[in-house]
Amino acid sequence: MSAILRHPQHRRGQFPDALRLDGPSDVPDDPATMPSAAIATVQSDTGEARVTEWRLPPDSATGHHRHEYDYVVVPMTDGVLTAVSTAGRTRNPITAGQSYFRKAGVEHDVVNETAREIVFIEIEIKA
């Protein structure tokens, strides 16, 4: 069973339209310059795990969210993703097939500021 979520914050909970940082922000306030929503397709959702394919076309973002579960990311493409959090902006190179693990509680927006689509699989570990 798969579901396509065009507004990922609906799956993650209610979040602000843009992450507000203390002090001057480099996040645009003009909706015309805001990134479009990334495309999330839930491939499997059981009591133990949720598997989601994320497609981030150029100039798109996941939307600000907090991870409820530990998770593994498996990049399907090479690229550079920008994570936006209260700590600032971090550019993160990813390599197809080079997975990584993160603990629950991570809070960020993930943005594709490159000219190529970036695709990854997120596996949330529920149990």
N, C-alpha and C positions, 0 to 999 in steps of 0.2 A: 504494500500500500504506500503510495507516495502522495504528497501534497505539495503544491507550489505556494510558497509564501512570498509575496511581493513586498510586504512590509514586515521585515523580521522583528521589529520591536513588538508586534502583536504576539509573537510566540514567546518572547523574552519577558514581557511585562511592559508597563508604561514607562517611557523614558522621555526626556526633553528632546525637542526637535534638533537642538545642537548642544553639544557639550560646552558648558560655560566654564572657563578657567579663571582663577583668581588673577586680577590684573588684566592688561590688554590681551585680547584674544586674536589669534590669526584664523579663527573659524568664522567664515562669512555669515553675516546676518541676512543678506539679500537672498530670498528663496531662489531667484534666478541663477545664483552662483553656487547653490548647495548641491552636493553630489546626489545623483539619483540612487534609488534603492537597489542593493544587490539582490540577486535572485537565489532564494534558498529552496531546495527541494528535499523534503524529508523522505529518505529512502526506506528507513525502518525505524519503528518506535515501539520498544517493548519495555517491560518493567526493569530490564537490566541496562539497556543502552538505547540511545537515539543516534542515528546516522543521517547526516545532512550533507548534501552537496551544495556548496556555495559557488556561485558564478558572479564575479565582479567585473563587469565591463569597465572600460576606461571611465574615470570620473564617477565611480559609484562607491557606496559605503554600506556596511551592514546595519548601521544605526547603533547608537550608544546602547550598551547592554552590560549586564553583570552575569558571569557564568555561574549557574547554580550547581554544576557538577564538575568533577575532574574531567578533562577532555584530552583527546589526541587529535592533532591536525595532520592530514596526509596531503601534501601539495600534489596536484595533478599536473601543474604547469610550473615553469620557472617564473620568477618575477620578484617585484619588490612591493610589499604592502606597508602602508603607514598606519601605525597604531596611534590613536589620539586618546589621551587619558589626562587625569589631573596632574600627572607628572610632566606632561608635554607631548610632543610628537616624536615618534621613533620610527625610522625606516628599517624594515625587516626583510632582508632578502630571503626568499624561499626557493627550494630546489625540488623539482618533481621527484617524488618517491622518498624524500628525506623527511620522515615524520618527526613530530615533537610533541611532548606532553606538557600540560599546564594544570595546576591545581585550581579547584573551585575558588570563586571569589574575584577572579580577574575581571576588571571593569574597564571597558574601552569602546571605541568605535574603530572599525577597520576600514581603511579607505584605499582604493586603487587610484593612485595619481599618475599611473603610467599610461602609455598609448596602446597596451595590449590587454586582452581579457585575462584574468587570473582565476583559476579554478582550484578549489581544495575540498577535501572531505573532512568533516568534523565529526568525531565520535565522542559523544558525551556518555560517561560511565555513571549510571544511576545507582547500581548496586554493587 
